[in-house]
Amino acid sequence: MKAARQPIKPSGDTTKPKRFVFVLLDNFTMLCFSCALESLRIANRMSGKTLYTWVLAGEGGDYVTCSAGTRFKLDSDLSEMNRDDIILVCGGIDVQEASTRKIINWIRREARRGSVIGGLCTAGFTLAKAGLLEGKRATIHWENQDSFAEEFDGVELTKSVFVMDGNRYTTAGGTSSIDLMLKLIADEHGEELANAVADQLIYSSIRTDQDTQRLSTPTRIGVRHPKLSRVIQMMEANIEEPISPSILARDVGMSTRQLERLFRRYLNRSPKRYYMELRLQKARNLLMQTDMSVINVALACGFASPSHFSKCYRAHYNTTPYRERGAQSTRLSI
């Protein structure tokens, strides 16, 4: 017979469970929420003690629907929480719309009471909108980085998997919630328990706040040519003021013709075409995720005139920036 599992003795104070308040925004991402919740549940199971408890809260206190369409019954409305609770706001799709005035005001009130408050996935936007991240380090899902950086220039945005800056936590979404929770479990109850939780989750590569959320450039594009990777990194870092192919080639020690051949060989497009696609991708993110005017989006993505921007956008996406913005507004109002 299989031997009974021995509970892992946690360190720290185990007499009073730590309570987490999960604030579920409309259209929140279930993965980031479930990863965090399961980490707490498993910590209780592996220790044989109730180290953590949790409640689900949200605007209205009734039901909230995640981005996959599943409805969750909430335990409470946005009432006053205990001062020693850890509040984790769970974001997802259309976080701007989900960050209502009531939620923003509630977060500000809880922050004034000294609560620890975190934003999972896109909820870093919600915390920033409430003014909680001003002058602090933070992270958000890579897809929302462009729009976040444009709107909140007082926040030191990083590409880390998660960030803990004082009593403000942010994560990049997806499974990064596990990394944050393992860090909290380890800090409070020891590495042995945190590692046991990771094992139960079949989570073999625990990441720290020094790890970045996206794959490296060579892995992401499927190319391991060092000079080509450097050029692409330079392109990604210089969207607002594009660098000419000749200067890019010079900076990595090759001719423009050699650079052209590299792009054709590995990416089946010219450097100019690839650069344009990067700029248009950022432009689409800004159109879909911010209230920036089309003119300002064009300038932020290196286009000297709205007409040129519109022409390039239409050629790539088969619609104009103005129609894209209009379609997005219509979708959000439904």
C-alpha positions as CSV (number, residue, x, y, z in Angstrom):
1,M,0.0,0.0,0.0
2,K,1.1,3.6,-0.6
3,A,2.4,5.3,2.5
4,A,0.3,8.1,3.9
5,R,1.7,11.5,2.9
6,Q,3.2,13.4,5.8
7,P,2.1,17.0,6.1
8,I,4.9,19.6,5.5
9,K,5.4,21.7,8.6
10,P,5.1,25.3,7.6
11,S,7.2,28.0,9.2
12,G,5.8,31.3,10.4
13,D,2.6,32.0,12.2
14,T,0.0,29.3,11.5
15,T,-2.6,30.3,14.1
16,K,-4.4,32.8,12.0
17,P,-5.1,32.1,8.4
18,K,-4.2,34.7,5.8
19,R,-7.3,35.8,3.9
20,F,-7.2,36.7,0.2
21,V,-9.9,38.7,-1.4
22,F,-10.2,38.0,-5.2
23,V,-11.9,40.9,-6.9
24,L,-13.2,39.5,-10.2
25,L,-13.6,42.1,-12.9
26,D,-16.1,41.6,-15.7
27,N,-14.5,39.4,-18.4
28,F,-11.6,38.4,-16.1
29,T,-9.2,35.7,-17.3
30,M,-10.0,32.4,-15.5
31,L,-6.4,31.1,-15.9
32,C,-4.8,33.8,-13.8
33,F,-7.5,33.5,-11.1
34,S,-7.5,29.7,-10.9
35,C,-3.7,29.5,-10.8
36,A,-3.6,31.8,-7.8
37,L,-6.5,30.1,-6.0
38,E,-5.2,26.5,-6.6
39,S,-1.8,27.5,-5.2
40,L,-3.5,28.5,-1.9
41,R,-5.7,25.4,-1.8
42,I,-2.7,23.1,-2.3
43,A,-0.7,24.9,0.3
44,N,-3.4,24.1,2.8
45,R,-3.6,20.5,1.7
46,M,0.2,20.0,1.8
47,S,0.6,21.5,5.2
48,G,-2.4,19.9,6.7
49,K,-3.5,23.3,8.1
50,T,-5.7,26.1,7.0
51,L,-3.0,28.6,6.2
52,Y,-5.1,30.5,3.7
53,T,-8.8,31.4,3.2
54,W,-10.4,33.4,0.4
55,V,-13.5,35.2,-0.7
56,L,-14.7,36.3,-4.1
57,A,-15.8,39.9,-4.4
58,G,-17.0,42.1,-7.2
59,E,-19.2,45.0,-8.2
60,G,-22.8,44.2,-7.2
61,G,-21.9,41.1,-5.2
62,D,-24.0,38.8,-7.3
63,Y,-22.4,37.1,-10.3
64,V,-19.5,37.9,-12.6
65,T,-18.7,36.3,-16.0
66,C,-15.1,35.4,-17.0
67,S,-13.8,35.8,-20.6
68,A,-14.6,32.2,-21.3
69,G,-18.3,32.8,-20.6
70,T,-18.5,30.9,-17.2
71,R,-20.4,32.7,-14.4
72,F,-19.1,32.8,-10.9
73,K,-21.1,33.5,-7.8
74,L,-19.6,36.2,-5.7
75,D,-19.3,36.1,-1.9
76,S,-19.6,39.8,-1.3
77,D,-20.0,43.2,-2.8
78,L,-17.2,45.8,-2.7
79,S,-17.6,46.3,1.1
80,E,-14.9,47.3,3.5
81,M,-12.3,44.5,3.9
82,N,-10.1,43.5,6.8
83,R,-6.9,45.6,7.0
84,D,-4.7,42.5,6.9
85,D,-6.4,41.0,3.8
86,I,-4.5,40.6,0.6
87,I,-6.6,42.0,-2.2
88,L,-6.0,40.6,-5.7
89,V,-7.8,42.2,-8.6
90,C,-8.3,39.8,-11.5
91,G,-8.4,41.4,-14.9
92,G,-8.8,40.1,-18.5
93,I,-10.4,41.3,-21.7
94,D,-11.5,44.9,-22.1
95,V,-10.0,45.9,-18.7
96,Q,-10.6,49.6,-19.4
97,E,-14.4,49.0,-19.5
98,A,-14.3,46.6,-16.5
99,S,-12.4,49.2,-14.4
100,T,-15.5,51.1,-13.4
101,R,-15.6,54.2,-11.3
102,K,-17.0,52.2,-8.4
103,I,-14.2,49.7,-8.5
104,I,-11.5,52.5,-8.8
105,N,-13.0,54.4,-5.9
106,W,-13.2,51.2,-3.8
107,I,-9.6,50.3,-4.5
108,R,-8.4,53.8,-3.6
109,R,-10.3,53.5,-0.3
110,E,-8.8,50.2,0.6
111,A,-5.3,51.5,-0.4
112,R,-5.8,54.4,2.0
113,R,-6.5,51.9,4.8
114,G,-3.1,50.3,4.1
115,S,-4.2,47.1,2.4
116,V,-1.9,45.0,0.2
117,I,-3.3,45.2,-3.3
118,G,-2.3,43.3,-6.4
119,G,-3.4,43.2,-10.0
120,L,-3.4,39.9,-11.9
121,C,-3.1,39.8,-15.7
122,T,-4.4,43.1,-17.1
123,A,-5.6,44.4,-13.7
124,G,-2.3,46.3,-13.4
125,F,-4.2,48.8,-15.5
126,T,-6.9,49.0,-12.8
127,L,-4.4,49.7,-10.1
128,A,-2.6,52.3,-12.2
129,K,-5.9,54.0,-13.0
130,A,-6.5,54.2,-9.3
131,G,-3.1,55.8,-8.9
132,L,-1.7,53.0,-6.8
133,L,1.3,52.4,-9.1
134,E,2.6,55.9,-9.5
135,G,6.4,55.9,-9.0
136,K,6.4,52.1,-8.6
137,R,7.7,49.2,-10.6
138,A,5.0,47.1,-12.3
139,T,4.2,44.7,-15.0
140,I,1.2,43.7,-17.2
141,H,0.6,41.2,-20.0
142,W,2.9,41.9,-22.9
143,E,-0.1,42.5,-25.2
144,N,-1.1,45.5,-23.1
145,Q,2.4,46.9,-22.5
146,D,2.2,49.5,-25.4
147,S,-1.1,51.0,-24.3
148,F,-0.1,50.9,-20.6
149,A,3.2,52.7,-21.2
150,E,1.4,55.5,-23.2
151,E,-1.2,56.1,-20.5
152,F,0.9,55.7,-17.3
153,D,4.3,57.3,-17.8
154,G,4.7,57.7,-14.1
155,V,4.9,53.9,-13.6
156,E,8.2,52.0,-14.2
157,L,6.9,49.3,-16.5
158,T,8.9,46.1,-16.7
159,K,8.6,42.9,-18.7
160,S,8.9,40.8,-15.6
161,V,6.7,37.8,-14.9
162,F,5.6,39.5,-11.6
163,V,6.6,42.5,-9.6
164,M,6.3,43.1,-5.8
165,D,7.0,46.8,-5.0
166,G,6.1,47.4,-1.4
167,N,2.5,46.5,-0.8
168,R,1.6,46.6,-4.5
169,Y,1.8,43.4,-6.6
170,T,1.3,43.0,-10.4
171,T,1.6,39.9,-12.6
172,A,1.9,39.4,-16.4
173,G,-1.1,37.0,-16.6
174,G,-1.4,33.4,-17.4
175,T,0.6,31.1,-15.1
176,S,2.5,34.0,-13.7
177,S,0.0,34.0,-10.8
178,I,1.6,30.7,-9.7
179,D,5.0,32.4,-9.5
180,L,3.6,35.2,-7.3
181,M,1.8,32.9,-5.0
182,L,4.8,30.6,-4.6
183,K,6.8,33.6,-3.6
184,L,4.3,34.6,-1.0
185,I,4.0,31.1,0.3
186,A,7.8,30.7,0.5
187,D,8.2,34.1,2.3
188,E,5.5,33.3,4.9
189,H,5.8,29.5,5.3
190,G,9.1,28.4,3.8
191,E,10.7,27.1,0.6
192,E,9.8,23.5,1.3
193,L,6.1,24.2,1.3
194,A,6.3,26.4,-1.8
195,N,8.3,23.7,-3.6
196,A,5.7,21.0,-2.6
197,V,3.0,23.2,-4.0
198,A,4.9,23.6,-7.3
199,D,5.4,19.8,-7.5
200,Q,1.6,19.2,-7.1
201,L,1.0,21.7,-9.9
202,I,3.6,19.9,-12.1
203,Y,5.3,23.3,-12.2
204,S,8.9,22.4,-12.7
205,S,10.4,25.9,-13.6
206,I,9.6,28.3,-10.8
207,R,10.2,31.9,-12.0
208,T,11.3,34.9,-10.0
209,D,10.6,38.6,-10.5
210,Q,13.9,38.7,-12.6
211,D,12.4,36.5,-15.3
212,T,10.7,38.1,-18.3
213,Q,7.3,37.1,-19.6
214,R,8.0,36.7,-23.3
215,L,10.2,34.3,-25.1
216,S,13.6,35.6,-26.2
217,T,13.6,37.2,-29.7
218,P,15.4,34.2,-31.2
219,T,13.0,31.7,-29.8
220,R,9.9,33.8,-30.6
221,I,10.8,34.2,-34.3
222,G,12.3,30.8,-34.6
223,V,15.7,32.2,-35.7
224,R,19.0,31.9,-33.8
225,H,21.1,34.2,-35.9
226,P,22.7,36.6,-33.4
227,K,22.9,39.7,-35.7
228,L,19.4,39.2,-37.0
229,S,18.1,39.0,-33.4
230,R,20.0,42.2,-32.4
231,V,18.4,44.1,-35.4
232,I,14.9,42.9,-34.4
233,Q,15.5,44.0,-30.8
234,M,16.6,47.4,-32.0
235,M,13.5,47.6,-34.2
236,E,11.2,46.7,-31.3
237,A,12.9,49.3,-29.1
238,N,12.6,52.1,-31.7
239,I,9.0,52.2,-32.9
240,E,8.2,55.9,-32.5
241,E,11.4,56.9,-34.3
242,P,12.2,54.2,-36.8
243,I,15.8,53.5,-37.7
244,S,16.8,53.1,-41.4
245,P,17.9,49.7,-42.6
246,S,21.4,51.1,-43.5
247,I,22.0,52.3,-39.9
248,L,20.6,49.0,-38.4
249,A,23.0,47.1,-40.7
250,R,25.9,49.3,-39.8
251,D,25.3,48.9,-36.0
252,V,25.6,45.1,-36.2
253,G,28.6,45.2,-38.5
254,M,27.2,44.2,-41.9
255,S,26.1,45.8,-45.2
256,T,22.5,46.7,-46.0
257,R,22.5,44.0,-48.7
258,Q,23.6,41.4,-46.2
259,L,20.8,42.5,-43.9
260,E,18.3,42.2,-46.7
261,R,19.5,38.7,-47.5
262,L,19.2,37.7,-43.8
263,F,15.6,38.9,-43.6
264,R,14.7,37.2,-46.8
265,R,16.3,33.9,-45.8
266,Y,14.9,33.7,-42.3
267,L,11.7,35.7,-42.3
268,N,10.7,35.8,-46.0
269,R,10.3,39.6,-46.0
270,S,12.5,42.7,-46.3
271,P,13.7,44.6,-43.2
272,K,11.5,47.5,-44.1
273,R,8.4,45.3,-44.4
274,Y,9.1,43.6,-41.0
275,Y,9.7,46.9,-39.3
276,M,6.4,48.2,-40.8
277,E,4.5,45.2,-39.5
278,L,5.9,45.8,-36.0
279,R,4.8,49.4,-36.1
280,L,1.3,48.5,-37.4
281,Q,0.9,45.9,-34.7
282,K,1.7,48.4,-32.0
283,A,-0.7,50.9,-33.7
284,R,-3.5,48.3,-33.6
285,N,-2.9,47.7,-29.9
286,L,-3.1,51.4,-29.2
287,L,-6.3,51.8,-31.2
288,M,-8.0,48.8,-29.5
289,Q,-6.8,49.5,-25.9
290,T,-6.6,53.3,-25.5
291,D,-8.5,56.4,-26.2
292,M,-5.6,58.0,-28.0
293,S,-6.6,59.9,-31.2
294,V,-5.7,58.3,-34.5
295,I,-3.2,61.1,-35.1
296,N,-1.4,60.5,-31.8
297,V,-1.4,56.7,-32.5
298,A,0.2,57.5,-35.9
299,L,2.9,59.6,-34.3
300,A,3.6,57.1,-31.5
301,C,4.2,54.5,-34.2
302,G,6.6,56.5,-36.3
303,F,4.2,57.8,-39.0
304,A,4.7,61.4,-40.1
305,S,1.2,61.9,-41.4
306,P,-2.3,60.4,-40.7
307,S,-2.8,59.8,-44.4
308,H,0.3,57.7,-44.7
309,F,-0.6,55.8,-41.6
310,S,-4.1,55.1,-42.8
311,K,-2.8,53.9,-46.2
312,C,-0.3,51.5,-44.6
313,Y,-2.9,50.3,-42.0
314,R,-5.5,49.6,-44.7
315,A,-3.0,47.7,-46.8
316,H,-2.1,45.4,-43.9
317,Y,-5.4,45.0,-42.0
318,N,-7.9,45.6,-44.8
319,T,-9.6,48.4,-42.8
320,T,-8.8,51.9,-41.8
321,P,-7.7,53.0,-38.3
322,Y,-10.9,55.1,-38.0
323,R,-13.1,52.1,-38.8
324,E,-11.0,49.9,-36.5
325,R,-11.6,52.4,-33.7
326,G,-15.3,52.6,-34.5
327,A,-15.7,48.8,-34.6
328,Q,-14.0,48.5,-31.2
329,S,-16.2,51.2,-29.6
330,T,-19.3,49.4,-31.0
331,R,-18.2,46.1,-29.6
332,L,-17.5,47.5,-26.1
333,S,-20.9,49.1,-26.0
334,I,-22.8,45.9,-26.7
